[in-house]
Each structure stands twice: as structure tokens, then as C-alpha cells.
């Protein structure tokens, strides 16, 4: 569980927590700056996850992926600085 571990398919960003788990950022459609747009941050230590959904219909104007990804990264950065949960060991 370090930066040397290959990133799972679809992960576009990874943050190391103080508990040495990862917060992984994924996106519903990494190839397109489409809208609506969903980025998800998932912590491998405590299991918390946060969806960041961007759409002009939700009253949040941005260019889809960029806004969703930025919000997900901000949450990941903050969570990584606080979370002390250890990742579940793999056999
Ligand atoms: Zn966590």
C-alpha cells in the first residue's frame, strides 16, 4: 500500500493517508469532460467514500470532470490528513 503499488484500473488520483492507506479518486468517464460528471473518492483504510457530482442542473456551473475531480481531490486531501485507519491486510 504505497506509491509503488500499481494503481487499480480507473484510478486517476491517489492520496496516502496518515494511517498508510490510500484514498483513490475515480471518475465515471475519465475520457470525456462531459456533464453531468461524477468523481468518487474512496478510502481503503476506513471505507469512507464521497461522491462529487457536478451538473449545471444542480446549479453548479463548471466543465464537468474538472469540477468534480477538483472537489474529490480536495476531500481526499483533507481525509488523508486525518484518517488513521489501517488498510485491511491482504493474504
Ligand atoms: Zn479513511
PDB file of the backbone (N, CA, C, O) and the ligand in Angstrom, with CONECT records:
HET     ZN  A 101       1
ATOM      1  N   UNK A   1       0.826  -1.194   0.000  1.00  0.00           N
ATOM      2  CA  UNK A   1       0.000   0.000   0.000  1.00  0.00           C
ATOM      3  C   UNK A   1       0.869   1.257   0.000  1.00  0.00           C
ATOM      4  O   UNK A   1       0.817   2.073   0.920  1.00  0.00           O
ATOM      5  N   UNK A   2       1.646   1.384  -1.028  1.00  0.00           N
ATOM      6  CA  UNK A   2       2.466   2.578  -1.150  1.00  0.00           C
ATOM      7  C   UNK A   2       2.318   3.100  -2.565  1.00  0.00           C
ATOM      8  O   UNK A   2       1.545   2.573  -3.364  1.00  0.00           O
ATOM      9  N   UNK A   3       3.062   4.132  -2.854  1.00  0.00           N
ATOM     10  CA  UNK A   3       3.028   4.688  -4.202  1.00  0.00           C
ATOM     11  C   UNK A   3       3.569   3.696  -5.218  1.00  0.00           C
ATOM     12  O   UNK A   3       3.341   3.848  -6.418  1.00  0.00           O
ATOM     13  N   UNK A   4       4.293   2.667  -4.741  1.00  0.00           N
ATOM     14  CA  UNK A   4       4.877   1.688  -5.657  1.00  0.00           C
ATOM     15  C   UNK A   4       3.862   0.645  -6.116  1.00  0.00           C
ATOM     16  O   UNK A   4       4.074  -0.049  -7.110  1.00  0.00           O
ATOM     17  N   UNK A   5       2.749   0.544  -5.373  1.00  0.00           N
ATOM     18  CA  UNK A   5       1.710  -0.402  -5.753  1.00  0.00           C
ATOM     19  C   UNK A   5       1.024   0.083  -7.030  1.00  0.00           C
ATOM     20  O   UNK A   5       0.640   1.250  -7.116  1.00  0.00           O
ATOM     21  N   UNK A   6       0.864  -0.798  -8.025  1.00  0.00           N
ATOM     22  CA  UNK A   6       0.162  -0.364  -9.244  1.00  0.00           C
ATOM     23  C   UNK A   6      -1.248   0.136  -8.919  1.00  0.00           C
ATOM     24  O   UNK A   6      -1.953  -0.444  -8.093  1.00  0.00           O
ATOM     25  N   UNK A   7      -1.635   1.202  -9.573  1.00  0.00           N
ATOM     26  CA  UNK A   7      -2.964   1.751  -9.340  1.00  0.00           C
ATOM     27  C   UNK A   7      -4.007   0.872 -10.016  1.00  0.00           C
ATOM     28  O   UNK A   7      -3.811   0.408 -11.139  1.00  0.00           O
ATOM     29  N   UNK A   8      -5.114   0.649  -9.319  1.00  0.00           N
ATOM     30  CA  UNK A   8      -6.206  -0.096  -9.958  1.00  0.00           C
ATOM     31  C   UNK A   8      -6.710   0.636 -11.205  1.00  0.00           C
ATOM     32  O   UNK A   8      -6.570   1.852 -11.335  1.00  0.00           O
ATOM     33  N   UNK A   9      -7.290  -0.127 -12.100  1.00  0.00           N
ATOM     34  CA  UNK A   9      -7.848   0.444 -13.320  1.00  0.00           C
ATOM     35  C   UNK A   9      -8.900   1.495 -12.973  1.00  0.00           C
ATOM     36  O   UNK A   9      -9.776   1.266 -12.140  1.00  0.00           O
ATOM     37  N   UNK A  10      -8.796   2.640 -13.625  1.00  0.00           N
ATOM     38  CA  UNK A  10      -9.783   3.684 -13.426  1.00  0.00           C
ATOM     39  C   UNK A  10      -9.404   4.712 -12.371  1.00  0.00           C
ATOM     40  O   UNK A  10     -10.032   5.767 -12.274  1.00  0.00           O
ATOM     41  N   UNK A  11      -8.383   4.409 -11.583  1.00  0.00           N
ATOM     42  CA  UNK A  11      -7.964   5.369 -10.558  1.00  0.00           C
ATOM     43  C   UNK A  11      -7.171   6.497 -11.211  1.00  0.00           C
ATOM     44  O   UNK A  11      -6.185   6.251 -11.906  1.00  0.00           O
ATOM     45  N   UNK A  12      -7.604   7.729 -10.987  1.00  0.00           N
ATOM     46  CA  UNK A  12      -6.949   8.883 -11.609  1.00  0.00           C
ATOM     47  C   UNK A  12      -6.161   9.702 -10.599  1.00  0.00           C
ATOM     48  O   UNK A  12      -5.432  10.622 -10.971  1.00  0.00           O
ATOM     49  N   UNK A  13      -6.306   9.368  -9.325  1.00  0.00           N
ATOM     50  CA  UNK A  13      -5.547  10.072  -8.297  1.00  0.00           C
ATOM     51  C   UNK A  13      -5.510   9.237  -7.040  1.00  0.00           C
ATOM     52  O   UNK A  13      -6.445   8.492  -6.747  1.00  0.00           O
ATOM     53  N   UNK A  14      -4.425   9.364  -6.299  1.00  0.00           N
ATOM     54  CA  UNK A  14      -4.278   8.556  -5.082  1.00  0.00           C
ATOM     55  C   UNK A  14      -3.586   9.388  -4.023  1.00  0.00           C
ATOM     56  O   UNK A  14      -2.588  10.056  -4.294  1.00  0.00           O
ATOM     57  N   UNK A  15      -4.128   9.341  -2.803  1.00  0.00           N
ATOM     58  CA  UNK A  15      -3.574  10.092  -1.675  1.00  0.00           C
ATOM     59  C   UNK A  15      -3.236   9.123  -0.569  1.00  0.00           C
ATOM     60  O   UNK A  15      -4.029   8.239  -0.244  1.00  0.00           O
ATOM     61  N   UNK A  16      -2.064   9.283   0.010  1.00  0.00           N
ATOM     62  CA  UNK A  16      -1.621   8.435   1.112  1.00  0.00           C
ATOM     63  C   UNK A  16      -2.096   9.029   2.430  1.00  0.00           C
ATOM     64  O   UNK A  16      -1.812  10.186   2.737  1.00  0.00           O
ATOM     65  N   UNK A  17      -2.823   8.228   3.208  1.00  0.00           N
ATOM     66  CA  UNK A  17      -3.320   8.732   4.495  1.00  0.00           C
ATOM     67  C   UNK A  17      -2.238   8.600   5.557  1.00  0.00           C
ATOM     68  O   UNK A  17      -1.230   7.921   5.359  1.00  0.00           O
ATOM     69  N   UNK A  18      -2.467   9.264   6.688  1.00  0.00           N
ATOM     70  CA  UNK A  18      -1.523   9.156   7.792  1.00  0.00           C
ATOM     71  C   UNK A  18      -1.489   7.734   8.358  1.00  0.00           C
ATOM     72  O   UNK A  18      -0.522   7.358   9.020  1.00  0.00           O
ATOM     73  N   UNK A  19      -2.536   6.941   8.103  1.00  0.00           N
ATOM     74  CA  UNK A  19      -2.555   5.532   8.512  1.00  0.00           C
ATOM     75  C   UNK A  19      -1.957   4.613   7.457  1.00  0.00           C
ATOM     76  O   UNK A  19      -1.997   3.391   7.598  1.00  0.00           O
ATOM     77  N   UNK A  20      -1.403   5.199   6.401  1.00  0.00           N
ATOM     78  CA  UNK A  20      -0.768   4.492   5.293  1.00  0.00           C
ATOM     79  C   UNK A  20      -1.764   3.658   4.485  1.00  0.00           C
ATOM     80  O   UNK A  20      -1.405   2.627   3.916  1.00  0.00           O
ATOM     81  N   UNK A  21      -2.978   4.099   4.443  1.00  0.00           N
ATOM     82  CA  UNK A  21      -3.952   3.562   3.495  1.00  0.00           C
ATOM     83  C   UNK A  21      -3.976   4.523   2.304  1.00  0.00           C
ATOM     84  O   UNK A  21      -3.201   5.477   2.255  1.00  0.00           O
ATOM     85  N   UNK A  22      -4.856   4.270   1.360  1.00  0.00           N
ATOM     86  CA  UNK A  22      -4.967   5.146   0.201  1.00  0.00           C
ATOM     87  C   UNK A  22      -6.366   5.733   0.108  1.00  0.00           C
ATOM     88  O   UNK A  22      -7.352   5.102   0.489  1.00  0.00           O
ATOM     89  N   UNK A  23      -6.427   6.941  -0.401  1.00  0.00           N
ATOM     90  CA  UNK A  23      -7.702   7.473  -0.872  1.00  0.00           C
ATOM     91  C   UNK A  23      -7.591   7.542  -2.388  1.00  0.00           C
ATOM     92  O   UNK A  23      -6.774   8.285  -2.932  1.00  0.00           O
ATOM     93  N   UNK A  24      -8.413   6.768  -3.053  1.00  0.00           N
ATOM     94  CA  UNK A  24      -8.366   6.677  -4.513  1.00  0.00           C
ATOM     95  C   UNK A  24      -9.469   7.521  -5.148  1.00  0.00           C
ATOM     96  O   UNK A  24     -10.613   7.525  -4.694  1.00  0.00           O
ATOM     97  N   UNK A  25      -9.100   8.226  -6.196  1.00  0.00           N
ATOM     98  CA  UNK A  25     -10.065   9.026  -6.949  1.00  0.00           C
ATOM     99  C   UNK A  25     -10.394   8.297  -8.249  1.00  0.00           C
ATOM    100  O   UNK A  25      -9.502   7.916  -9.006  1.00  0.00           O
ATOM    101  N   UNK A  26     -11.669   8.115  -8.487  1.00  0.00           N
ATOM    102  CA  UNK A  26     -12.102   7.553  -9.763  1.00  0.00           C
ATOM    103  C   UNK A  26     -13.129   8.506 -10.382  1.00  0.00           C
ATOM    104  O   UNK A  26     -13.689   9.374  -9.712  1.00  0.00           O
ATOM    105  N   UNK A  27     -13.347   8.316 -11.656  1.00  0.00           N
ATOM    106  CA  UNK A  27     -14.283   9.164 -12.375  1.00  0.00           C
ATOM    107  C   UNK A  27     -15.149   8.308 -13.277  1.00  0.00           C
ATOM    108  O   UNK A  27     -14.697   7.306 -13.832  1.00  0.00           O
ATOM    109  N   UNK A  28     -16.402   8.720 -13.415  1.00  0.00           N
ATOM    110  CA  UNK A  28     -17.323   7.880 -14.172  1.00  0.00           C
ATOM    111  C   UNK A  28     -16.961   7.797 -15.650  1.00  0.00           C
ATOM    112  O   UNK A  28     -17.246   6.794 -16.304  1.00  0.00           O
ATOM    113  N   UNK A  29     -16.343   8.830 -16.171  1.00  0.00           N
ATOM    114  CA  UNK A  29     -15.956   8.804 -17.574  1.00  0.00           C
ATOM    115  C   UNK A  29     -14.677   9.602 -17.768  1.00  0.00           C
ATOM    116  O   UNK A  29     -14.722  10.771 -18.151  1.00  0.00           O
ATOM    117  N   UNK A  30     -13.524   8.965 -17.501  1.00  0.00           N
ATOM    118  CA  UNK A  30     -12.248   9.692 -17.500  1.00  0.00           C
ATOM    119  C   UNK A  30     -11.886  10.290 -18.853  1.00  0.00           C
ATOM    120  O   UNK A  30     -11.076  11.214 -18.916  1.00  0.00           O
ATOM    121  N   UNK A  31     -12.465   9.785 -19.927  1.00  0.00           N
ATOM    122  CA  UNK A  31     -12.056  10.221 -21.253  1.00  0.00           C
ATOM    123  C   UNK A  31     -12.736  11.516 -21.677  1.00  0.00           C
ATOM    124  O   UNK A  31     -12.252  12.210 -22.571  1.00  0.00           O
ATOM    125  N   UNK A  32     -13.827  11.832 -21.054  1.00  0.00           N
ATOM    126  CA  UNK A  32     -14.617  12.962 -21.517  1.00  0.00           C
ATOM    127  C   UNK A  32     -14.795  14.004 -20.441  1.00  0.00           C
ATOM    128  O   UNK A  32     -14.919  13.684 -19.258  1.00  0.00           O
ATOM    129  N   UNK A  33     -14.807  15.256 -20.861  1.00  0.00           N
ATOM    130  CA  UNK A  33     -15.155  16.327 -19.953  1.00  0.00           C
ATOM    131  C   UNK A  33     -16.649  16.587 -20.113  1.00  0.00           C
ATOM    132  O   UNK A  33     -17.082  17.683 -20.467  1.00  0.00           O
ATOM    133  N   UNK A  34     -17.406  15.550 -19.843  1.00  0.00           N
ATOM    134  CA  UNK A  34     -18.840  15.581 -20.082  1.00  0.00           C
ATOM    135  C   UNK A  34     -19.586  16.053 -18.844  1.00  0.00           C
ATOM    136  O   UNK A  34     -19.001  16.294 -17.788  1.00  0.00           O
ATOM    137  N   UNK A  35     -20.848  16.173 -19.006  1.00  0.00           N
ATOM    138  CA  UNK A  35     -21.684  16.625 -17.920  1.00  0.00           C
ATOM    139  C   UNK A  35     -23.042  15.944 -18.022  1.00  0.00           C
ATOM    140  O   UNK A  35     -23.544  15.850 -19.141  1.00  0.00           O
ATOM    141  N   UNK A  36     -23.677  15.464 -16.972  1.00  0.00           N
ATOM    142  CA  UNK A  36     -23.168  15.522 -15.604  1.00  0.00           C
ATOM    143  C   UNK A  36     -21.943  14.634 -15.407  1.00  0.00           C
ATOM    144  O   UNK A  36     -21.647  13.759 -16.220  1.00  0.00           O
ATOM    145  N   UNK A  37     -21.261  14.879 -14.333  1.00  0.00           N
ATOM    146  CA  UNK A  37     -19.974  14.280 -14.134  1.00  0.00           C
ATOM    147  C   UNK A  37     -19.848  13.834 -12.685  1.00  0.00           C
ATOM    148  O   UNK A  37     -20.233  14.559 -11.768  1.00  0.00           O
ATOM    149  N   UNK A  38     -19.310  12.643 -12.486  1.00  0.00           N
ATOM    150  CA  UNK A  38     -19.213  12.098 -11.137  1.00  0.00           C
ATOM    151  C   UNK A  38     -17.791  11.654 -10.847  1.00  0.00           C
ATOM    152  O   UNK A  38     -17.235  10.810 -11.550  1.00  0.00           O
ATOM    153  N   UNK A  39     -17.212  12.227  -9.812  1.00  0.00           N
ATOM    154  CA  UNK A  39     -15.931  11.749  -9.307  1.00  0.00           C
ATOM    155  C   UNK A  39     -16.167  11.195  -7.908  1.00  0.00           C
ATOM    156  O   UNK A  39     -16.956  11.740  -7.136  1.00  0.00           O
ATOM    157  N   UNK A  40     -15.469  10.101  -7.592  1.00  0.00           N
ATOM    158  CA  UNK A  40     -15.634   9.461  -6.292  1.00  0.00           C
ATOM    159  C   UNK A  40     -14.279   9.321  -5.622  1.00  0.00           C
ATOM    160  O   UNK A  40     -13.300   8.927  -6.255  1.00  0.00           O
ATOM    161  N   UNK A  41     -14.230   9.645  -4.335  1.00  0.00           N
ATOM    162  CA  UNK A  41     -13.041   9.417  -3.521  1.00  0.00           C
ATOM    163  C   UNK A  41     -13.362   8.290  -2.549  1.00  0.00           C
ATOM    164  O   UNK A  41     -14.367   8.337  -1.840  1.00  0.00           O
ATOM    165  N   UNK A  42     -12.495   7.269  -2.521  1.00  0.00           N
ATOM    166  CA  UNK A  42     -12.739   6.090  -1.683  1.00  0.00           C
ATOM    167  C   UNK A  42     -11.509   5.829  -0.832  1.00  0.00           C
ATOM    168  O   UNK A  42     -10.398   5.727  -1.352  1.00  0.00           O
ATOM    169  N   UNK A  43     -11.707   5.720   0.490  1.00  0.00           N
ATOM    170  CA  UNK A  43     -10.605   5.439   1.398  1.00  0.00           C
ATOM    171  C   UNK A  43     -10.496   3.938   1.628  1.00  0.00           C
ATOM    172  O   UNK A  43     -11.474   3.288   1.997  1.00  0.00           O
ATOM    173  N   UNK A  44      -9.300   3.388   1.410  1.00  0.00           N
ATOM    174  CA  UNK A  44      -9.110   1.945   1.598  1.00  0.00           C
ATOM    175  C   UNK A  44      -8.870   1.602   3.068  1.00  0.00           C
ATOM    176  O   UNK A  44      -8.844   0.428   3.435  1.00  0.00           O
ATOM    177  N   UNK A  45      -8.698   2.615   3.903  1.00  0.00           N
ATOM    178  CA  UNK A  45      -8.480   2.362   5.319  1.00  0.00           C
ATOM    179  C   UNK A  45      -9.788   2.205   6.074  1.00  0.00           C
ATOM    180  O   UNK A  45     -10.055   1.144   6.640  1.00  0.00           O
ATOM    181  N   UNK A  46     -10.602   3.244   6.089  1.00  0.00           N
ATOM    182  CA  UNK A  46     -11.839   3.232   6.876  1.00  0.00           C
ATOM    183  C   UNK A  46     -13.059   2.927   6.024  1.00  0.00           C
ATOM    184  O   UNK A  46     -14.142   2.689   6.557  1.00  0.00           O
ATOM    185  N   UNK A  47     -12.897   2.933   4.710  1.00  0.00           N
ATOM    186  CA  UNK A  47     -14.007   2.575   3.834  1.00  0.00           C
ATOM    187  C   UNK A  47     -14.907   3.738   3.465  1.00  0.00           C
ATOM    188  O   UNK A  47     -15.836   3.578   2.673  1.00  0.00           O
ATOM    189  N   UNK A  48     -14.641   4.913   4.033  1.00  0.00           N
ATOM    190  CA  UNK A  48     -15.488   6.059   3.689  1.00  0.00           C
ATOM    191  C   UNK A  48     -15.320   6.416   2.219  1.00  0.00           C
ATOM    192  O   UNK A  48     -14.237   6.293   1.647  1.00  0.00           O
ATOM    193  N   UNK A  49     -16.394   6.849   1.641  1.00  0.00           N
ATOM    194  CA  UNK A  49     -16.276   7.381   0.298  1.00  0.00           C
ATOM    195  C   UNK A  49     -17.182   8.581   0.134  1.00  0.00           C
ATOM    196  O   UNK A  49     -18.156   8.761   0.865  1.00  0.00           O
ATOM    197  N   UNK A  50     -16.837   9.393  -0.844  1.00  0.00           N
ATOM    198  CA  UNK A  50     -17.582  10.618  -1.081  1.00  0.00           C
ATOM    199  C   UNK A  50     -17.758  10.793  -2.579  1.00  0.00           C
ATOM    200  O   UNK A  50     -16.795  10.746  -3.344  1.00  0.00           O
ATOM    201  N   UNK A  51     -18.980  10.992  -2.975  1.00  0.00           N
ATOM    202  CA  UNK A  51     -19.269  11.253  -4.386  1.00  0.00           C
ATOM    203  C   UNK A  51     -19.323  12.761  -4.628  1.00  0.00           C
ATOM    204  O   UNK A  51     -19.904  13.512  -3.844  1.00  0.00           O
ATOM    205  N   UNK A  52     -18.722  13.175  -5.702  1.00  0.00           N
ATOM    206  CA  UNK A  52     -18.767  14.579  -6.093  1.00  0.00           C
ATOM    207  C   UNK A  52     -19.390  14.659  -7.475  1.00  0.00           C
ATOM    208  O   UNK A  52     -18.796  14.267  -8.480  1.00  0.00           O
ATOM    209  N   UNK A  53     -20.569  15.163  -7.488  1.00  0.00           N
ATOM    210  CA  UNK A  53     -21.390  15.161  -8.684  1.00  0.00           C
ATOM    211  C   UNK A  53     -21.553  16.595  -9.173  1.00  0.00           C
ATOM    212  O   UNK A  53     -21.993  17.472  -8.431  1.00  0.00           O
ATOM    213  N   UNK A  54     -21.198  16.813 -10.410  1.00  0.00           N
ATOM    214  CA  UNK A  54     -21.281  18.169 -10.953  1.00  0.00           C
ATOM    215  C   UNK A  54     -22.185  18.192 -12.154  1.00  0.00           C
ATOM    216  O   UNK A  54     -22.071  17.378 -13.070  1.00  0.00           O
ATOM    217  N   UNK A  55     -23.096  19.156 -12.123  1.00  0.00           N
ATOM    218  CA  UNK A  55     -24.027  19.315 -13.231  1.00  0.00           C
ATOM    219  C   UNK A  55     -24.576  20.720 -13.209  1.00  0.00           C
ATOM    220  O   UNK A  55     -24.804  21.289 -12.141  1.00  0.00           O
ATOM    221  N   UNK A  56     -24.788  21.272 -14.364  1.00  0.00           N
ATOM    222  CA  UNK A  56     -25.413  22.593 -14.403  1.00  0.00           C
ATOM    223  C   UNK A  56     -26.834  22.506 -13.859  1.00  0.00           C
ATOM    224  O   UNK A  56     -27.378  23.492 -13.362  1.00  0.00           O
ATOM    225  N   UNK A  57     -27.438  21.311 -13.958  1.00  0.00           N
ATOM    226  CA  UNK A  57     -28.794  21.147 -13.449  1.00  0.00           C
ATOM    227  C   UNK A  57     -28.825  21.214 -11.930  1.00  0.00           C
ATOM    228  O   UNK A  57     -29.857  21.526 -11.335  1.00  0.00           O
ATOM    229  N   UNK A  58     -27.698  20.922 -11.311  1.00  0.00           N
ATOM    230  CA  UNK A  58     -27.617  21.031  -9.857  1.00  0.00           C
ATOM    231  C   UNK A  58     -27.223  22.444  -9.446  1.00  0.00           C
ATOM    232  O   UNK A  58     -27.003  22.717  -8.266  1.00  0.00           O
ATOM    233  N   UNK A  59     -27.135  23.332 -10.418  1.00  0.00           N
ATOM    234  CA  UNK A  59     -26.815  24.718 -10.119  1.00  0.00           C
ATOM    235  C   UNK A  59     -25.338  24.977  -9.937  1.00  0.00           C
ATOM    236  O   UNK A  59     -24.942  26.036  -9.450  1.00  0.00           O
ATOM    237  N   UNK A  60     -24.522  24.017 -10.325  1.00  0.00           N
ATOM    238  CA  UNK A  60     -23.083  24.189 -10.159  1.00  0.00           C
ATOM    239  C   UNK A  60     -22.449  24.213 -11.541  1.00  0.00           C
ATOM    240  O   UNK A  60     -22.273  23.175 -12.180  1.00  0.00           O
ATOM    241  N   UNK A  61     -22.115  25.403 -11.984  1.00  0.00           N
ATOM    242  CA  UNK A  61     -21.549  25.540 -13.311  1.00  0.00           C
ATOM    243  C   UNK A  61     -20.057  25.247 -13.311  1.00  0.00           C
ATOM    244  O   UNK A  61     -19.282  25.880 -12.594  1.00  0.00           O
ATOM    245  N   UNK A  62     -19.685  24.312 -14.097  1.00  0.00           N
ATOM    246  CA  UNK A  62     -18.276  24.013 -14.278  1.00  0.00           C
ATOM    247  C   UNK A  62     -18.206  23.125 -15.506  1.00  0.00           C
ATOM    248  O   UNK A  62     -19.225  22.776 -16.101  1.00  0.00           O
ATOM    249  N   UNK A  63     -16.995  22.770 -15.871  1.00  0.00           N
ATOM    250  CA  UNK A  63     -16.879  21.938 -17.054  1.00  0.00           C
ATOM    251  C   UNK A  63     -16.788  20.468 -16.678  1.00  0.00           C
ATOM    252  O   UNK A  63     -15.829  19.782 -17.031  1.00  0.00           O
ATOM    253  N   UNK A  64     -17.788  20.000 -15.965  1.00  0.00           N
ATOM    254  CA  UNK A  64     -17.935  18.577 -15.718  1.00  0.00           C
ATOM    255  C   UNK A  64     -16.797  17.966 -14.946  1.00  0.00           C
ATOM    256  O   UNK A  64     -16.637  18.208 -13.749  1.00  0.00           O
ATOM    257  N   UNK A  65     -16.022  17.188 -15.624  1.00  0.00           N
ATOM    258  CA  UNK A  65     -14.994  16.411 -14.966  1.00  0.00           C
ATOM    259  C   UNK A  65     -14.057  17.258 -14.118  1.00  0.00           C
ATOM    260  O   UNK A  65     -13.699  16.865 -13.008  1.00  0.00           O
ATOM    261  N   UNK A  66     -13.659  18.408 -14.628  1.00  0.00           N
ATOM    262  CA  UNK A  66     -12.694  19.238 -13.919  1.00  0.00           C
ATOM    263  C   UNK A  66     -13.205  19.636 -12.541  1.00  0.00           C
ATOM    264  O   UNK A  66     -12.476  19.558 -11.552  1.00  0.00           O
ATOM    265  N   UNK A  67     -14.451  20.058 -12.484  1.00  0.00           N
ATOM    266  CA  UNK A  67     -15.017  20.477 -11.207  1.00  0.00           C
ATOM    267  C   UNK A  67     -15.215  19.317 -10.263  1.00  0.00           C
ATOM    268  O   UNK A  67     -14.919  19.422  -9.073  1.00  0.00           O
ATOM    269  N   UNK A  68     -15.717  18.203 -10.785  1.00  0.00           N
ATOM    270  CA  UNK A  68     -15.947  17.026  -9.951  1.00  0.00           C
ATOM    271  C   UNK A  68     -14.633  16.483  -9.415  1.00  0.00           C
ATOM    272  O   UNK A  68     -14.530  16.111  -8.247  1.00  0.00           O
ATOM    273  N   UNK A  69     -13.629  16.442 -10.287  1.00  0.00           N
ATOM    274  CA  UNK A  69     -12.337  15.914  -9.876  1.00  0.00           C
ATOM    275  C   UNK A  69     -11.689  16.823  -8.833  1.00  0.00           C
ATOM    276  O   UNK A  69     -11.091  16.340  -7.872  1.00  0.00           O
ATOM    277  N   UNK A  70     -11.807  18.123  -9.018  1.00  0.00           N
ATOM    278  CA  UNK A  70     -11.222  19.049  -8.057  1.00  0.00           C
ATOM    279  C   UNK A  70     -11.858  18.865  -6.675  1.00  0.00           C
ATOM    280  O   UNK A  70     -11.162  18.844  -5.660  1.00  0.00           O
ATOM    281  N   UNK A  71     -13.171  18.734  -6.649  1.00  0.00           N
ATOM    282  CA  UNK A  71     -13.878  18.552  -5.377  1.00  0.00           C
ATOM    283  C   UNK A  71     -13.471  17.233  -4.722  1.00  0.00           C
ATOM    284  O   UNK A  71     -13.265  17.172  -3.510  1.00  0.00           O
ATOM    285  N   UNK A  72     -13.356  16.182  -5.528  1.00  0.00           N
ATOM    286  CA  UNK A  72     -12.965  14.876  -4.995  1.00  0.00           C
ATOM    287  C   UNK A  72     -11.549  14.937  -4.435  1.00  0.00           C
ATOM    288  O   UNK A  72     -11.268  14.368  -3.381  1.00  0.00           O
ATOM    289  N   UNK A  73     -10.670  15.621  -5.134  1.00  0.00           N
ATOM    290  CA  UNK A  73      -9.280  15.722  -4.672  1.00  0.00           C
ATOM    291  C   UNK A  73      -9.176  16.534  -3.384  1.00  0.00           C
ATOM    292  O   UNK A  73      -8.369  16.219  -2.509  1.00  0.00           O
ATOM    293  N   UNK A  74      -9.983  17.562  -3.273  1.00  0.00           N
ATOM    294  CA  UNK A  74      -9.973  18.355  -2.038  1.00  0.00           C
ATOM    295  C   UNK A  74     -10.422  17.499  -0.858  1.00  0.00           C
ATOM    296  O   UNK A  74      -9.822  17.545   0.216  1.00  0.00           O
ATOM    297  N   UNK A  75     -11.490  16.712  -1.065  1.00  0.00           N
ATOM    298  CA  UNK A  75     -11.964  15.834   0.013  1.00  0.00           C
ATOM    299  C   UNK A  75     -10.885  14.803   0.348  1.00  0.00           C
ATOM    300  O   UNK A  75     -10.620  14.539   1.521  1.00  0.00           O
ATOM    301  N   UNK A  76     -10.273  14.232  -0.665  1.00  0.00           N
ATOM    302  CA  UNK A  76      -9.247  13.198  -0.461  1.00  0.00           C
ATOM    303  C   UNK A  76      -8.055  13.758   0.312  1.00  0.00           C
ATOM    304  O   UNK A  76      -7.529  13.119   1.222  1.00  0.00           O
ATOM    305  N   UNK A  77      -7.647  14.951  -0.066  1.00  0.00           N
ATOM    306  CA  UNK A  77      -6.501  15.584   0.591  1.00  0.00           C
ATOM    307  C   UNK A  77      -6.788  15.794   2.074  1.00  0.00           C
ATOM    308  O   UNK A  77      -5.950  15.498   2.926  1.00  0.00           O
ATOM    309  N   UNK A  78      -7.967  16.304   2.371  1.00  0.00           N
ATOM    310  CA  UNK A  78      -8.351  16.556   3.760  1.00  0.00           C
ATOM    311  C   UNK A  78      -8.481  15.241   4.525  1.00  0.00           C
ATOM    312  O   UNK A  78      -7.971  15.111   5.638  1.00  0.00           O
ATOM    313  N   UNK A  79      -9.161  14.273   3.928  1.00  0.00           N
ATOM    314  CA  UNK A  79      -9.374  12.994   4.601  1.00  0.00           C
ATOM    315  C   UNK A  79      -8.044  12.285   4.855  1.00  0.00           C
ATOM    316  O   UNK A  79      -7.838  11.710   5.924  1.00  0.00           O
ATOM    317  N   UNK A  80      -7.159  12.325   3.890  1.00  0.00           N
ATOM    318  CA  UNK A  80      -5.858  11.657   4.022  1.00  0.00           C
ATOM    319  C   UNK A  80      -5.057  12.235   5.177  1.00  0.00           C
ATOM    320  O   UNK A  80      -4.242  11.537   5.780  1.00  0.00           O
ATOM    321  N   UNK A  81      -5.281  13.495   5.486  1.00  0.00           N
ATOM    322  CA  UNK A  81      -4.561  14.143   6.573  1.00  0.00           C
ATOM    323  C   UNK A  81      -5.085  13.788   7.948  1.00  0.00           C
ATOM    324  O   UNK A  81      -4.436  14.079   8.952  1.00  0.00           O
ATOM    325  N   UNK A  82      -6.269  13.154   8.010  1.00  0.00           N
ATOM    326  CA  UNK A  82      -6.891  12.853   9.296  1.00  0.00           C
ATOM    327  C   UNK A  82      -7.054  11.367   9.565  1.00  0.00           C
ATOM    328  O   UNK A  82      -7.046  10.944  10.720  1.00  0.00           O
ATOM    329  N   UNK A  83      -7.202  10.569   8.510  1.00  0.00           N
ATOM    330  CA  UNK A  83      -7.618   9.173   8.683  1.00  0.00           C
ATOM    331  C   UNK A  83      -6.453   8.307   9.162  1.00  0.00           C
ATOM    332  O   UNK A  83      -5.405   8.245   8.519  1.00  0.00           O
ATOM    333  N   UNK A  84      -6.651   7.647  10.292  1.00  0.00           N
ATOM    334  CA  UNK A  84      -5.616   6.776  10.841  1.00  0.00           C
ATOM    335  C   UNK A  84      -6.012   5.304  10.755  1.00  0.00           C
ATOM    336  O   UNK A  84      -5.360   4.450  11.356  1.00  0.00           O
ATOM    337  N   UNK A  85      -7.064   5.006  10.019  1.00  0.00           N
ATOM    338  CA  UNK A  85      -7.484   3.619   9.858  1.00  0.00           C
ATOM    339  C   UNK A  85      -6.468   2.868   9.000  1.00  0.00           C
ATOM    340  O   UNK A  85      -5.987   3.386   7.992  1.00  0.00           O
ATOM    341  N   UNK A  86      -6.152   1.660   9.406  1.00  0.00           N
ATOM    342  CA  UNK A  86      -5.223   0.847   8.635  1.00  0.00           C
ATOM    343  C   UNK A  86      -5.971   0.109   7.542  1.00  0.00           C
ATOM    344  O   UNK A  86      -7.110  -0.314   7.738  1.00  0.00           O
ATOM    345  N   UNK A  87      -5.335  -0.048   6.391  1.00  0.00           N
ATOM    346  CA  UNK A  87      -5.962  -0.873   5.365  1.00  0.00           C
ATOM    347  C   UNK A  87      -6.003  -2.321   5.816  1.00  0.00           C
ATOM    348  O   UNK A  87      -5.100  -2.778   6.517  1.00  0.00           O
ATOM    349  N   UNK A  88      -7.023  -3.036   5.428  1.00  0.00           N
ATOM    350  CA  UNK A  88      -7.155  -4.457   5.768  1.00  0.00           C
ATOM    351  C   UNK A  88      -6.033  -5.229   5.074  1.00  0.00           C
ATOM    352  O   UNK A  88      -5.857  -5.107   3.862  1.00  0.00           O
ATOM    353  N   UNK A  89      -5.268  -6.029   5.838  1.00  0.00           N
ATOM    354  CA  UNK A  89      -4.160  -6.772   5.212  1.00  0.00           C
ATOM    355  C   UNK A  89      -4.677  -7.757   4.178  1.00  0.00           C
ATOM    356  O   UNK A  89      -5.733  -8.366   4.351  1.00  0.00           O
ATOM    357  N   UNK A  90      -3.925  -7.901   3.111  1.00  0.00           N
ATOM    358  CA  UNK A  90      -4.270  -8.909   2.124  1.00  0.00           C
ATOM    359  C   UNK A  90      -3.405 -10.150   2.384  1.00  0.00           C
ATOM    360  O   UNK A  90      -2.265 -10.038   2.837  1.00  0.00           O
ATOM    361  N   UNK A  91      -3.951 -11.311   2.096  1.00  0.00           N
ATOM    362  CA  UNK A  91      -3.290 -12.577   2.415  1.00  0.00           C
ATOM    363  C   UNK A  91      -2.058 -12.843   1.601  1.00  0.00           C
ATOM    364  O   UNK A  91      -1.413 -13.877   1.777  1.00  0.00           O
TER     365      UNK A  91
HETATM  366 ZN    ZN A 101     -10.323   6.854   5.811  1.00  0.00          ZN
END
